[in-house]
Amino acid sequence: MSKTPKVPARYVALLVQHLEAQGTDCTQALAQAGITRASLRHIDAQLPSDQIVSATRLLTEASGGQRDLGMRIGALMGPGQLGELGLAMLSCANIKDSLDLCARYYVLVTPSFSLRTRMLGSLYELCWQPIQAVPYDVMVMAYDLTLMNFHTRMHSLLRDDMPGYDAYLFSSAPADQHRYNALKPARCHFGQEGLPSLRILIDAEVLSRTPMPMAHASDLADIQRRLDLKLLHHLKQDQRDWKAWVTMMLKEAQGHQPTQDELAAIVNLSASTLARHLAAQDTSFRDLTNEIRHERACQWLQEGQLRVADVADLLGYTNPANFIRAFKARAGVSPAQYGKAQASRT
């Protein structure tokens, strides 16, 4: 059964506010997405994720296809848009503690992405990854928003102490890459191999020594108790489409064949629990992996730019013979025969 989880609507509300301040009428786009203005008014408003995706695309179209909308909205988002979580972050002792806290409750910001933080030597790493199926174009816009929001918030807190940092995006470098160059002192790297993610590496020391403006331990403890209850409620209501998520992660992985253990770790599950979720949807990780590998193989063989051995290697086969057997079992012909047949049709 198809599951459509609800997600916070604050991004759409900000997008509408921004576009209409520019003179763009969003009425038709909202109506086409089935969203009323009243449903956007409350800070904790939630809407089905498919409506959020539809509204994002329709509003982008209404804007004339502005490619930097994610970055513009990211610059507008502050702690006030995060409700109690935003207040909790302001109450932490320092910036690093506030980011660690944000990671713990990030599912309350958006159930579509996770945030993980860790130390890598003297550097502090933040890594955002999708934990629900998210279309590629919406994911790129979401990472633009996240990157700009991080940059804007850090600059407001650190000012002259703002260190250079590295941001690694899985998407290819856009034609208008200059807009990322404006995020100095950030260094943006595109087309990163691995699972679809946004990673930021920044000096840890400056984050640990910079206090938050409303640091207050007792206030923080009170807010965290309320956040814990919200988190527990959310986990009980989780309606994730596991098959769609695993399929998306396998498709978007670049130069890397993710394992079931790797994907399970992203959503804090054991591999066996993820397997049970997939079995409940009449599939398995192996079935989905084989399906995606076959789709990629067909695409590359049809393009005719790679040898069969190269395709086998890119798909993670230990030797071409295994790939040839697997492909023939599924397609009824060998990879070479398939490639020749496709070439003859063009």
N, C-alpha and C positions, 0 to 999 in steps of 0.2 A: 504494500500500500504506500502511495506517495505521501511524503511528509513535508509540510511547509512550516518550519519553525518561525516564530515571531522574533524580530530583532528591533533594537532601538531605532526610532524614526528621527533622531536629532539631526543626523546628517542631511536628510532630505529637507527638514525644516530650515536648516542653515543655507542649503543650496537655493531654496525658493526665496528666502530673505535676500540673499546676495544677488540673484538674478533680477528680482523685481526692483531692487535698489538701482540696478543698471538700466531699468526700463523695459525688461523682458516680462511679458505677461505669461505666467505659469499656469493659468487656469485650465487651458485645454490639456496640457501635459498631465496635470494632476488628475483630471477627469478620465483621461485615457488609461491611467494607471489604477483607477478606481480608488483614489485617495481624496478625502475631504480635508479642507483646511482645519476644521475643528479637530481632526484626528492627529494633527501635528502640534497642537498648542501646548500640551503638557510635556515637561522635561523628561518624564519617564514613559512617554508614549511609545508603543510598539506596534509594528505592522508585519504582516507576513513577508518573509524574505523575498518571495517572487515579486511582490509589489514594490519593494525597495529597489530591486534590480530594474524593473520596468520603469519606475519613476526616474531613476538615475539616467537611463538611456534617453528617455523622452525629454527630460530637462536639459540634457546635454545637447540634444538635437534642437530644442527650442532656443538654446544659447547661440546657435549658429555653428555648433561643433567645437566650441572652445576646448582646447586640449589641456589647459592648465586649471580647470575647475577644481580638481582635487587639491591642488596646492593652494588655491585661493581660499577654499573652505578650511583647509588645515591651519592656515594662518589666523582664521577667525575663531577657531575652537579653543576655549580656555577651560580652566578647572570648573567654571560655573556650569558648563554643558555636561559635566560628569556627575552632577548631583552630589550625593554623600561621598562617593569615591574621590571626587575632586577636592572636597573639604578634608578628607582623610590625608590625601597627598600633601596638601598645604600644611597639615599638622605634624608631618614627619620631622625628624631631627635634621635631615640633610637630603640633598637631591637623590643620592644613591638609594637611601631608604625609601624615598617616595616612589622611585621607579620600581623597586622590588615589590612594594605594596601594590602598585598598579598591575604588575604582572600577576600577582596572586588573584586579583579580582577582575582580570581583564575580560573575562567572559561576560561581565556585567556591562562593560563598555560596548562590546559587540560579540555575540555568540559565534560569529563567522570566522574569527581569528583568535589565535593564542599569542601571548607575549611571554617569552622566556628570557631571563637575565642570568648572567654568570660572569665570573672573573676569568680572564685569560691573561695570566701574568699581571702586568700593570694596567691592562686594558679591561674595560667593562663592556660586555657584549649584550646587546638587545637584539632579539630575533623574533620577528612576527611571521606566523605561518597560518594558512587557512585551515580551519578545522570543520568547515562545512563546504559543500560544493559552491564555488564562486566562479562566475564566468570570467574569462581572461581580461576583457576590457574593464570590467568592474573592479577586478583585483588590482590592475595597474593603477586605476584611479584611487583606490583605497590606500595603496602604498604611497602614492604621491601625497595624499592627505596626511598620512601618518608621518612621513618624512618631514613635511613642512611644519606640522604641528610640533614635532620633537624639536626641530631647529628653532622655531619661534619661541617655544617655552624655555629652552636652554639659554637662548640669547637674552631673554627678559630676566632670567635669574643670574646668569654669569656675567653678562655685559662684557667688560674689558678682559675678563678672565676666560672668555669663551675659547676653548682649545680647538685646534684642527681635529677633525674626525673623519672616519671613512664610512660611507654608506654603500652597501652592496645590494643591487637590485637584480632580480632574475630576468626581467624584461629586457628586450634589445634596446640599444640606444635610440632614442627618438630623433626625428629630424630636427626638432627644436630643442636640442640638448642644452642650448645656452641658458634656458630657464633654470636648469639645475646648477649651472656654473655660478648663478647669482647667490647660491646658498653658501657663500664663503663664510668660514674657512672649511666647509665640508668638501670632501673629495668623493664624487659619485662614480661608482663602477657598475656597468651594465652587463647583461648577458651572463650572469654568474651561473655556473653549473650546479646541479643539485636540485633539491625540491624548491618549489616556488616560495620565495621568502624575501623579506627585507631584513638585512642585518646591518647593525650599526656598531662600530667599535670606537670607543672614546676613552680618554684618560680617566682612570678611576679616582685618582687622588683629588682632582678638582671637584668631582661630584661628592666625595665623602666629606670634604672640608667646607662646603658651601651650605649654610643652613637654609631651611625653608622659612618663608616669611611669617608663618603662623605656628611655628613649632610648639606643640603642647602635648605632652605624653598622656595626660589623663583624658583630654578631649579625644585624642586618637584612639585610646582603648575603648571608649564609649561608641565611637563611630564604627570601629572594627566589629564590635559585637553585632551591630545592626547589619553590617555588610555580610557577616558570616551567615546570618539568617537568610538574607537575600540570595546568597550563593547556594545554600542548601536547597532553597525553594527552586532555584533555576535548575540545579542538577536533577531534581525529582521530575521536572517538567521537560527534560531534554527530549527533543523529537528529531534527532539527527537522521538524515538519510545516509547511512554508512556506505552503501553501494555507490551512490553518486559521488561521495567524498573521495573514496579510494580510487574510483575511476578517474576523477579529475587530477588527483595527485600523481597517478601513474602517467597520465597524458602530459602533464605540465613539467614533469621532471626532465631536466636537461643534462645530457651526458652522464646519466646516473640511473641505475635500476633499483629503486627503493625496495627494501624487504618489508615483510609484514611486521617484524619486530620494530623496525624504524618508524613506520607509520603509527603503530600502536603507542609508541613512546610519546609521540607528539600530542596525543589526546589522553595521556596518563592512563592507558589501559595495558593489560597484558596481551600478548599476541593471541592467546586462547580466547580471551573475551572479545577481541575484535573479530576473530573467526566465528564466534557464536552470533554476533550481530549480523555478519554477512550471511551466515547460514539461514538466519531468520528471514532474509530477503532472497532465499533460494540461489545463492551464489557462493563463491569462495575467492580468497585472495589469488589462488593459483589460476582459477578460471578468468578472473579479471585481468591478471597479468598477461596470460596467454592471448587474450582478446586484444589488448592494447598493443602488445608486441606484434601481433599479426597485422593490425591496422597500420602500424608504422612501417613494417616490412613491405606491405603492399604499396604504400606511398613512395618509399625510396626506390623500390624496383620499378615503379611506373615512371618516376622521374628519370631513371636510367643513368644517373651520374655516379653510382657506386657499384663496385663489384659485389658479388654474392658474399664473399668472405668479409668485405667491409661492413655490409649490413649485419651479418652474424655477429661481428665484433661489437658494433654499436648497440646491438640488442642484448649484449651480455652473455652470449653463448661462448662456451669454452673452446668449441671448434666448429667449423662450418658444417660438418656432417650432421651434428645434432640439429642445427638450424634447418638444414635441407629436409631432414626427416620430419621435423615438426611442421614446417610449412606445407610439405606435400600432404601430410595427414589432414591438414585443415582445408587446403585449397584444391587438392586433387591433382595438382601439377607441381613440378619443381619450381624453385625461385627463378631459375634461368628461363624456363618455359613461360612462366608468368610474365617476366619482364619482356620477352620477345613478343608475346601476344599483345601486351599493352602498347609496345612500340609500333606494331603493325596497324594499330587503330588510329594513330596520330598522323 
